[in-house]
Amino acid sequence: MASEKGKIQVASDKYRQVLHEDEAAAAGTIEWRHGGPPIYDSVNKLFEQGRTKVWAEGSLEETVQNAIKSWEMELSHKTRVKDFRTINPEKFKLFVNGREGLSAEETLKVGSYNALLKSSVPDEFKYYKADEESFESSHDAFRSAFPRGFAWEVINVYTGPPVVTYKFRHWGFFEGPFKLHSPTGEMVQFYGVGIMKVDESLRAEDVEIYYDPAELFAGLLKGPTISESNIEQQGHADNTTTQSCPYHN
């Protein structure tokens, strides 16, 4: 039943066409992290209500935006690099804020949040310790904080393939607990720049992301601290895979 529901929704996701193409081409052979394709109803609604740009269909900006949404979807919801269609697995590297690059397998293992939030700041000053988080715990933390999802949009595209340079915006509403901090209900957002080298099939080979994590955590640490028992009483994150991120989507 869940699989059939997923197929119906997948066919209508206009921002992640690779979902529908995967189902048709692979006939169920893809290994999904949660047993089936994700459903993006909630974050798509947040995106459409809060985006600042509406790009023309078929434009470079729309193409880049949807390509990165599809890449994030695969990273968050597929368990095997060989099932990815949006990257060149032999060449892929992810670089964040100038740090050492992660391969496709390394990125998949740690998860997008941990890859993006790893820091060289001394432990006593870290507001998020990526080395102590698993793929699952990192996603649970942000799904809890942003129950409607964490939306992502392209603000501008400066250069086209084979080296795509773009500015992005990432936002959500802090409506659930984050770690030991109470939600404020306020919008949390940050901006960044990406540089993505693609091959002739538009598969990502190198992805460089530059942004200030303090923009994100300034909003998430704003609420008063609460006890772990109170966090449980406020409810756990929705684990039905209706949300997405890391950059996006």
C-alpha positions as CSV (number, residue, x, y, z in Angstrom):
1,M,0.0,0.0,0.0
2,A,2.8,2.4,0.9
3,S,4.6,1.6,-2.3
4,E,1.5,2.3,-4.4
5,K,1.0,5.6,-2.6
6,G,4.6,6.5,-3.3
7,K,4.3,5.8,-6.9
8,I,1.2,8.0,-7.3
9,Q,2.9,10.9,-5.5
10,V,6.2,10.5,-7.3
11,A,4.6,10.9,-10.7
12,S,3.4,14.4,-9.7
13,D,6.6,15.8,-8.2
14,K,7.5,18.5,-10.7
15,Y,10.7,19.5,-8.9
16,R,12.3,16.0,-8.8
17,Q,11.5,14.3,-12.1
18,V,14.2,11.7,-11.4
19,L,11.8,10.2,-8.8
20,H,9.3,9.3,-11.5
21,E,12.0,8.2,-14.0
22,D,13.6,6.0,-11.3
23,E,10.3,4.1,-10.7
24,A,9.7,3.6,-14.4
25,A,13.3,2.5,-15.2
26,A,14.2,0.5,-12.2
27,A,10.9,-1.2,-11.5
28,G,11.4,-1.3,-7.8
29,T,15.1,-2.3,-7.8
30,I,16.3,0.9,-6.0
31,E,17.0,0.6,-2.3
32,W,15.2,3.4,-0.5
33,R,16.2,4.4,3.0
34,H,12.6,4.3,4.3
35,G,11.3,1.5,2.1
36,G,10.0,3.5,-0.8
37,P,10.3,6.9,-2.6
38,P,9.8,10.0,-0.5
39,I,6.8,12.2,-0.6
40,Y,7.5,16.0,-0.7
41,D,4.0,17.5,-0.3
42,S,4.8,19.5,2.8
43,V,8.2,21.0,1.8
44,N,6.9,21.6,-1.8
45,K,4.0,23.7,-0.3
46,L,6.5,25.6,1.9
47,F,8.7,26.2,-1.1
48,E,5.9,27.5,-3.2
49,Q,4.5,29.8,-0.5
50,G,7.9,31.2,0.5
51,R,10.1,31.3,-2.5
52,T,11.3,34.7,-3.7
53,K,11.9,33.7,-7.3
54,V,9.6,31.9,-9.8
55,W,11.8,30.8,-12.7
56,A,10.5,30.3,-16.2
57,E,9.9,26.7,-17.2
58,G,13.0,25.4,-19.0
59,S,15.2,28.3,-17.9
60,L,18.8,27.7,-16.7
61,E,17.7,28.8,-13.2
62,E,14.9,26.3,-13.1
63,T,17.1,23.5,-14.5
64,V,19.8,24.1,-11.9
65,Q,17.3,24.4,-9.0
66,N,15.5,21.1,-9.9
67,A,18.8,19.3,-10.5
68,I,20.0,20.1,-7.1
69,K,16.7,19.2,-5.5
70,S,17.0,15.8,-7.2
71,W,20.6,15.4,-6.0
72,E,19.6,16.2,-2.5
73,M,16.7,13.7,-2.7
74,E,19.0,10.9,-3.7
75,L,21.5,11.7,-1.0
76,S,18.8,11.8,1.7
77,H,16.7,8.8,0.6
78,K,18.8,6.3,-1.4
79,T,21.1,3.9,0.4
80,R,23.5,3.0,-2.5
81,V,25.6,5.3,-4.6
82,K,25.1,3.0,-7.6
83,D,21.4,4.0,-7.6
84,F,22.2,7.7,-7.9
85,R,21.5,9.2,-11.3
86,T,22.4,12.9,-10.6
87,I,26.1,12.5,-9.9
88,N,29.2,10.9,-11.5
89,P,30.1,8.5,-8.7
90,E,33.6,7.9,-9.9
91,K,34.5,11.6,-9.8
92,F,32.1,13.1,-7.3
93,K,33.5,15.3,-4.5
94,L,31.7,17.6,-2.0
95,F,33.6,20.5,-0.6
96,V,32.1,22.7,2.1
97,N,33.6,26.1,3.1
98,G,37.0,25.1,1.6
99,R,37.4,21.9,3.7
100,E,38.8,18.6,2.3
101,G,36.4,17.0,-0.2
102,L,34.2,14.0,0.5
103,S,33.6,11.3,-2.0
104,A,30.1,10.1,-2.9
105,E,30.4,7.1,-0.5
106,E,31.7,9.3,2.3
107,T,29.0,11.9,1.8
108,L,26.3,9.2,1.8
109,K,27.7,7.6,4.9
110,V,27.7,10.7,7.1
111,G,24.6,12.4,5.6
112,S,24.1,15.8,4.1
113,Y,23.7,17.6,7.4
114,N,26.8,16.3,8.9
115,A,28.8,16.9,5.7
116,L,27.6,20.5,5.6
117,L,28.0,21.2,9.3
118,K,31.4,19.7,10.1
119,S,33.6,22.3,11.7
120,S,37.2,22.8,12.9
121,V,36.0,24.9,15.8
122,P,37.1,23.5,19.2
123,D,34.5,21.2,20.7
124,E,33.7,23.5,23.7
125,F,32.6,26.2,21.2
126,K,30.6,23.9,18.8
127,Y,26.8,24.4,18.7
128,Y,26.6,21.2,16.6
129,K,29.0,18.3,16.8
130,A,28.8,16.6,13.4
131,D,31.4,13.9,14.4
132,E,29.0,12.7,17.2
133,E,25.9,12.6,15.0
134,S,24.9,9.7,12.7
135,F,23.0,10.0,9.4
136,E,19.8,9.2,11.2
137,S,20.3,11.4,14.3
138,S,21.2,14.4,12.2
139,H,18.1,14.1,10.0
140,D,15.9,13.5,13.0
141,A,17.2,16.7,14.7
142,F,16.3,18.9,11.8
143,R,13.0,17.2,10.9
144,S,12.1,17.9,14.6
145,A,13.0,21.6,14.3
146,F,11.4,22.1,10.9
147,P,8.2,19.9,10.9
148,R,7.0,21.5,7.6
149,G,10.4,20.9,6.0
150,F,13.4,23.0,5.1
151,A,12.9,24.6,1.7
152,W,15.6,25.5,-0.8
153,E,15.6,27.8,-3.8
154,V,18.0,29.2,-6.4
155,I,18.4,33.0,-6.1
156,N,20.6,33.5,-9.1
157,V,22.7,31.5,-11.6
158,Y,25.9,33.3,-12.7
159,T,27.5,30.7,-15.0
160,G,26.1,27.8,-16.9
161,P,27.5,24.3,-17.6
162,P,30.1,22.8,-17.4
163,V,30.8,24.9,-14.3
164,V,27.6,26.2,-12.7
165,T,27.8,29.0,-10.2
166,Y,24.7,29.9,-8.2
167,K,23.4,31.6,-5.1
168,F,20.9,29.9,-2.9
169,R,18.5,30.5,0.0
170,H,17.5,27.8,2.5
171,W,14.6,28.4,5.0
172,G,12.1,26.8,7.3
173,F,10.0,27.6,10.3
174,F,11.4,26.7,13.7
175,E,8.2,25.0,15.1
176,G,9.7,22.0,16.9
177,P,12.5,21.5,19.4
178,F,16.1,21.5,18.3
179,K,18.3,19.6,20.7
180,L,17.6,21.3,24.0
181,H,16.1,24.5,22.6
182,S,12.4,25.4,22.4
183,P,10.9,26.4,19.1
184,T,10.2,30.0,18.5
185,G,7.9,29.6,15.5
186,E,10.0,32.1,13.6
187,M,11.5,31.7,10.1
188,V,15.1,30.6,10.1
189,Q,17.0,31.1,6.9
190,F,20.5,31.4,5.4
191,Y,22.1,32.2,2.1
192,G,25.1,30.6,0.3
193,V,26.9,30.2,-2.9
194,G,27.6,26.9,-4.8
195,I,29.9,26.0,-7.6
196,M,29.1,22.7,-9.4
197,K,31.1,21.1,-12.1
198,V,28.9,18.8,-14.3
199,D,29.7,16.3,-17.0
200,E,28.1,16.0,-20.5
201,S,25.0,14.3,-18.9
202,L,24.7,17.1,-16.4
203,R,25.8,14.8,-13.6
204,A,27.6,16.5,-10.7
205,E,31.3,15.8,-10.4
206,D,32.5,18.5,-8.0
207,V,30.2,20.5,-5.7
208,E,31.5,23.4,-3.6
209,I,29.3,25.0,-1.0
210,Y,30.1,28.2,0.8
211,Y,27.9,29.6,3.6
212,D,28.0,30.8,7.2
213,P,26.5,28.2,9.6
214,A,26.0,30.9,12.2
215,E,23.1,32.2,10.1
216,L,21.4,28.9,10.7
217,F,22.2,28.4,14.3
218,A,21.4,32.0,15.3
219,G,17.8,31.1,14.8
220,L,17.9,27.6,16.2
221,L,19.6,28.5,19.5
222,K,17.4,31.5,20.1
223,G,14.7,29.7,22.0
224,P,15.1,29.0,25.7
225,T,16.6,25.7,26.8
226,I,14.3,22.8,27.8
227,S,14.7,19.4,29.4
228,E,14.9,16.2,27.4
229,S,11.6,15.0,29.0
230,N,9.9,18.1,27.8
231,I,11.2,17.5,24.2
232,E,9.6,14.1,24.2
233,Q,6.3,15.6,25.4
234,Q,6.3,18.1,22.6
235,G,6.4,15.2,20.1
236,H,9.0,13.5,17.9
237,A,9.9,14.4,14.3
238,D,7.6,13.1,11.6
239,N,9.5,10.1,10.1
240,T,7.2,9.5,7.2
241,T,9.9,11.1,4.9
242,T,7.6,14.0,3.9
243,Q,10.4,16.5,4.5
244,S,13.7,16.9,2.9
245,C,17.0,18.7,3.0
246,P,20.0,19.5,3.1
247,Y,20.1,22.1,0.9
248,H,17.2,21.6,-0.1
249,N,14.6,21.0,-1.1
